[in-house]
């Protein structure tokens, strides 16, 4: 299994190394985004927006955590589906599916490079924000941050599997990731606290994993909250992960069975 994952990672690295300009542009894009968020934050004062006082810090710190985390977790969710779609378009999906590896190992292998790139992009967000601009992350609780990030990632895994199954089954671009990412930007508190939303939308936001993930991450990174203080959100993330994973496995098995039965592998 490890050999298959490493083989996929090496292949994707070699492909990416041939287009270094694309990787460089991702860094440049962050370089433009962070100053934009900083100067936007200078227009917003905590006194004028009391809802921002709950997570602590200031708007710039609030929004950098939100944008960096949302970007990473959305990329993580869509990585496998995007890789499967590329294999379909390249006519190599059948070769991939007959590899001597389980579906989870294959999914991790084809997704790992994109996930690592997204993680690097998130690190650039935090590094640039911390070094060049003033942020309020001095009291971050590493254990709390790791717990929140780990469980948010765990909740995204079955969603990514469902997105990949959709691409496999219908041989169409990934619609689930884009739709869920757009809804999350609106409701999950990426750019503003969920407390400013109308009550109906605030209740709907609680059914999104990213809502709980961002809330826990901000409390841990800005206020220094530990796992004991994040129990509610961590429990919700765990429930998403445990509840969705069996469903995702069943849907993936059905998708694999259908394409093998019909022989419709490529787009």
C-alpha positions in Angstrom: 0.0 0.0 0.0 2.8 2.4 0.9 4.6 1.7 -2.3 1.5 2.6 -4.3 1.0 5.8 -2.5 4.6 6.8 -2.9 4.5 5.9 -6.6 1.5 8.2 -7.2 3.1 11.0 -5.2 6.4 10.7 -7.1 4.5 10.7 -10.4 2.5 13.9 -9.5 5.7 15.6 -8.2 7.4 14.9 -11.5 4.4 16.3 -13.4 4.2 19.4 -11.2 8.0 20.0 -11.5 7.5 20.5 -15.2 5.2 23.5 -14.5 6.9 25.3 -11.7 5.3 28.6 -12.8 2.0 27.3 -11.6 3.4 26.5 -8.2 5.1 29.9 -8.1 1.9 31.6 -9.0 0.1 30.0 -6.0 2.7 31.7 -3.7 2.3 35.0 -5.5 -1.5 34.7 -5.2 -1.2 34.4 -1.4 1.3 37.3 -1.5 -1.5 39.5 -3.0 -4.3 38.0 -0.8 -2.7 38.6 2.6 -2.1 42.4 2.2 -5.6 42.8 0.8 -7.1 41.1 3.9 -4.8 43.3 6.1 -5.9 46.6 4.6 -9.5 45.5 4.6 -9.1 44.6 8.3 -7.9 48.2 9.0 -11.4 49.4 8.0 -13.1 47.1 10.5 -12.9 47.9 14.2 -14.0 45.5 17.0 -16.1 48.2 18.6 -18.1 48.6 15.4 -18.6 44.9 15.0 -19.2 43.4 18.5 -19.6 39.9 17.0 -15.8 39.9 16.2 -14.9 40.2 19.9 -16.0 36.6 20.7 -13.1 34.9 18.9 -10.7 37.5 20.2 -7.9 39.1 18.3 -8.8 41.5 15.4 -10.4 41.1 12.0 -7.2 40.5 10.1 -6.3 37.5 12.4 -9.9 36.3 12.2 -10.1 36.4 8.4 -6.5 35.0 7.8 -7.4 31.9 9.9 -10.7 31.5 8.1 -9.4 32.0 4.5 -6.2 29.8 5.0 -8.2 27.0 6.7 -11.1 27.1 4.2 -8.7 27.1 1.2 -6.9 24.1 2.6 -9.9 22.0 3.5 -11.7 22.8 0.3 -8.6 21.7 -1.7 -8.3 18.6 0.5 -12.0 17.7 -0.2 -11.6 18.2 -4.0 -8.2 16.6 -4.5 -9.3 13.1 -5.1 -12.2 14.1 -7.4 -9.9 16.4 -9.4 -7.3 13.6 -9.8 -9.9 11.1 -10.8 -11.2 13.5 -13.4 -7.7 14.1 -14.8 -7.2 10.3 -15.1 -10.5 10.0 -16.9 -9.6 12.7 -19.4 -6.2 11.2 -19.9 -7.6 7.8 -20.5 -5.6 6.3 -17.6 -8.3 5.7 -15.1 -8.6 2.0 -15.9 -4.9 1.5 -15.3 -5.2 3.3 -12.0 -8.1 1.1 -10.8 -6.3 -2.1 -11.5 -3.4 -1.1 -9.3 -2.6 -3.7 -6.5 -4.0 -1.3 -3.8 -7.2 -0.7 -2.0 -9.5 2.2 -3.0 -8.6 4.2 0.1 -4.8 3.8 -0.7 -5.4 4.7 -4.3 -7.5 7.8 -3.3 -4.8 8.9 -0.9 -2.1 8.4 -3.5 -3.7 10.4 -6.2 -4.7 13.2 -3.8 -1.5 13.5 -1.6 0.4 15.9 -3.8 -2.5 18.3 -4.1 -3.1 18.1 -0.4 0.6 18.8 0.4 0.6 21.8 -2.0 -2.6 23.1 -0.3 -1.0 22.7 3.1 2.1 24.6 1.9 -0.1 27.4 0.7 -1.9 27.6 4.1 1.6 27.7 5.8 2.5 30.6 3.5 -0.7 32.4 4.5 0.2 32.1 8.2 3.9 32.8 7.7 3.4 36.0 5.6 0.6 37.2 8.0 2.8 36.7 11.0 6.1 38.0 9.7 5.0 41.0 7.6 1.8 42.0 9.4 0.7 42.1 13.1 -1.4 39.0 14.0 -2.7 37.9 17.4 -1.6 34.3 17.4 0.9 34.5 20.3 -1.4 32.6 22.6 -2.2 29.7 20.2 -2.6 26.3 21.8 -0.8 23.8 19.6 -2.8 20.8 21.0 -6.1 22.5 20.5 -5.1 23.6 16.9 -4.0 20.0 16.0 -7.2 18.5 17.4 -9.4 21.0 15.6 -7.4 20.7 12.3 -7.2 16.9 12.5 -10.9 16.4 13.1 -11.9 18.9 10.5 -9.7 17.0 8.0 -11.3 13.7 9.1 -14.8 15.2 8.5 -13.6 16.3 5.0 -12.4 12.9 4.0 -15.8 11.2 3.4 -17.0 14.4 1.5 -14.0 14.0 -0.8 -14.8 10.4 -1.3 -18.4 11.2 -2.2 -17.1 13.9 -4.7 -14.7 11.3 -6.3 -17.5 8.8 -6.5 -19.7 11.3 -8.3 -16.9 11.9 -10.9 -16.4 8.2 -11.3 -20.0 7.4 -11.8 -21.2 10.3 -14.0 -17.9 11.1 -15.7 -18.4 14.8 -15.2 -16.4 17.5 -13.4 -16.7 17.7 -9.6 -19.8 19.7 -8.7 -20.0 18.7 -5.0 -16.8 20.4 -3.9 -17.5 23.7 -5.6 -21.1 23.7 -4.3 -20.1 22.9 -0.7 -17.2 25.4 -0.8 -19.5 28.2 -2.0 -22.1 27.3 0.7 -19.4 27.2 3.3 -18.0 30.6 2.3 -21.5 32.0 2.8 -22.5 30.2 6.0 -19.4 28.7 7.8 -17.9 32.0 9.0 -14.9 32.3 6.7 -15.1 36.1 6.3 -17.5 37.0 9.2 -18.7 35.3 12.4 -21.8 33.1 12.0 -23.5 35.2 14.7 -24.2 38.0 12.2 -26.3 35.6 10.1 -30.1 35.5 10.4 -31.3 32.7 12.8 -32.4 30.3 10.0 -29.0 30.5 8.3 -27.2 30.3 11.6 -29.0 27.0 12.3 -28.2 25.8 8.8 -24.5 26.6 9.3 -24.3 24.1 12.1 -24.8 21.3 9.6 -21.5 22.2 7.8 -18.3 20.6 9.2 -16.3 23.8 8.3 -18.4 25.9 10.7 -17.3 23.8 13.7 -13.8 23.5 12.3 -13.3 27.2 11.9 -14.8 28.0 15.3 -12.6 25.5 17.0 -9.5 26.6 15.1 -10.0 30.3 15.9 -10.6 29.6 19.6 -7.4 27.4 19.8 -5.2 29.7 17.6 -6.4 33.1 18.9 -7.6 32.5 22.5 -5.4 29.5 23.3 -8.3 27.2 24.0 -7.4 23.6 24.6 -9.3 20.4 23.7 -11.4 20.5 26.9 -12.8 23.9 25.9 -13.5 22.8 22.4 -15.5 19.8 23.3 -18.7 20.8 21.5 -17.2 21.5 18.2 -14.8 18.6 18.3 -17.6 16.2 19.1 -19.6 17.6 16.1 -16.6 17.1 13.8 -16.2 13.6 15.1 -19.9 12.9 14.5 -19.6 14.1 10.9 -16.5 11.9 10.3 -18.0 8.8 11.8 -21.4 9.3 10.4 -20.4 10.1 6.8 -17.5 7.7 6.4 -19.6 4.4 6.0 -21.9 6.2 3.6 -19.0 7.4 1.5 -17.5 3.9 1.5 -20.7 2.4 0.2 -21.2 5.0 -2.5 -17.6 4.5 -3.7 -18.0 0.8 -3.8 -21.3 1.2 -5.8 -19.5 3.7 -8.2 -16.6 1.2 -8.7 -19.0 -1.7 -9.3 -21.0 0.3 -11.8 -18.1 1.5 -13.9 -16.5 -2.0 -13.9 -19.8 -3.6 -14.9 -20.5 -1.1 -17.7 -16.8 -0.7 -18.8 -17.3 3.1 -19.0 -14.0 4.1 -17.5 -13.0 7.3 -19.3 -14.8 10.5 -20.0 
